[in-house]
Amino acid sequence: MITKDEILNLENTLYEAIKNRDTEVLDNLLHADLLFIIPNGQTITKEMDLQTYREGNLKVEELIPKVEELNIIADLAVITLQMELKGNYKNEPFEANYRYIRFWKKFPEGIKVVGGSGMAI
């Protein structure tokens, strides 16, 4: 079983890894078969996401999350949140509000993100 506290702690770890572009932590948090729809509508994989950070294309300076819902369904957690993001992508500054849904699943090696989506609001 997964607890809400576990997921909230993992979410905070994820936010820090995003801000610090820590690909090692991101690699541990994201499942190998991750599928995620980014705000432009493109579906990306774990490797595509990690490559964005490795190449320095995405730099998040400010990240302010506000959890809306968090449901635990056996070994799966579904979280929705709003997030204020500020940074730059490929040296183009951005500042916007987004809504995300993320799916965390428990595996023998730990709880990992298996999918999700983000959109500008």
SVG drawing of the C-alpha trace seen along z (x, -y; Angstrom):
<svg xmlns="http://www.w3.org/2000/svg" viewBox="-9 -35 33 41">
<polyline fill="none" stroke="black" stroke-width="0.4" points="0.0,0.0 1.1,-3.6 0.5,-6.4 -0.3,-10.0 2.7,-11.1 5.0,-8.9 3.7,-10.5 3.9,-14.0 7.5,-13.4 8.3,-11.9 6.7,-14.9 8.9,-17.3 12.0,-15.2 10.8,-15.4 10.5,-19.2 14.0,-19.6 15.4,-17.3 13.7,-19.4 15.1,-22.7 18.6,-21.2 18.5,-19.3 19.5,-16.2 19.3,-13.5 20.4,-10.8 17.4,-11.5 15.1,-11.9 16.3,-8.6 15.4,-6.9 12.0,-8.5 10.8,-7.9 9.8,-4.4 11.6,-3.1 8.3,-2.9 7.1,-6.4 4.8,-8.2 4.1,-11.9 2.2,-14.5 4.0,-17.8 2.2,-21.2 2.7,-21.4 0.9,-18.1 3.9,-16.0 4.3,-12.6 7.7,-12.0 9.5,-9.1 11.7,-8.9 14.8,-9.1 13.5,-12.1 12.8,-13.9 16.2,-13.1 17.9,-14.2 16.2,-17.6 17.9,-18.1 21.3,-16.6 21.5,-19.0 20.6,-21.9 17.5,-22.8 15.2,-23.2 16.1,-25.4 13.5,-25.9 14.3,-28.8 11.0,-28.8 8.5,-26.1 5.5,-26.6 3.2,-23.6 -0.3,-23.5 -1.8,-20.0 -5.4,-19.8 -6.2,-16.1 -4.3,-13.0 -6.0,-9.6 -4.5,-6.3 -5.8,-3.2 -4.1,-0.1 -0.5,-0.4 -1.2,-3.4 -1.4,-7.1 -3.0,-9.8 -2.1,-13.4 -3.4,-16.6 -1.8,-19.9 -1.4,-23.5 2.1,-24.7 3.7,-28.1 6.8,-27.7 9.5,-30.3 12.6,-29.5 13.8,-29.1 13.6,-26.5 16.3,-26.5 17.2,-30.0 13.7,-31.4 12.3,-32.7 8.9,-31.5 6.6,-32.1 3.3,-30.3 0.8,-28.4 0.2,-24.7 -2.0,-21.9 -0.5,-18.5 -1.7,-15.0 0.9,-12.4 0.6,-8.7 2.9,-7.0 3.0,-3.2 4.6,-1.0 7.2,1.6 9.5,3.9 12.3,1.4 10.2,-1.6 7.5,-4.0 8.0,-5.5 6.2,-7.9 4.6,-5.9 2.7,-8.6 1.1,-12.0 0.3,-15.1 0.8,-18.9 -1.1,-21.8 -1.0,-25.6 -3.9,-27.2"/>
</svg>
